[in-house]
Amino acid sequence: MNVKSIAITKKENYRTQIQTDPHHFIVDEPISVGGKDFGPSPGELLAASLASCSSITVKLYADRKGWDLQEVEVEVDFERDAKFNVTKFTKKLKFTGDLSQEQIDKLYEIAGKCPIHRMLANPIEISSEVVK
């Protein structure tokens, strides 16, 4: 799957317009680091991607199985250790519905198989170039 996102940062501090056809939204830095907090920071957006992908993947699985999953709540937090170049994500999952322990265990397993989780857990290659 080829996904293109465009980020445009102009003169207004760190406010960045994101374009992912057909969606447009704002990413910014918190006031404490010079931004104006108009939107999530890039790190918050990354954590939100993991949380939302996990939640959607679990809901899709439960729906296909016909399980009584009323709500999925996924909280993602992360810590970045720049000195050792290590990032640790922590996911907390909450399932609401009439579910057996076996179903809960399976949903927990499925949450770890969402596409974003798999991407972040495996080697990532980034190539860059300057264009004119």
Number of C-alpha atoms within 10 A of each C-alpha: 3 3 6 8 10 11 15 12 14 10 7 9 12 20 22 22 16 16 15 12 10 5 8 12 13 17 23 21 21 16 10 8 9 11 17 15 17 16 18 16 19 13 15 17 13 17 20 17 15 26 24 19 20 28 23 16 19 25 21 12 16 18 13 9 10 9 15 15 19 13 13 19 15 19 17 19 16 14 11 12 10 8 6 7 7 9 10 10 13 12 16 11 17 12 20 12 12 12 15 11 9 9 17 18 11 14 24 17 12 18 23 18 16 19 14 17 17 12 12 12 10 8 7 7 5 4 4 5 5 4 4 3
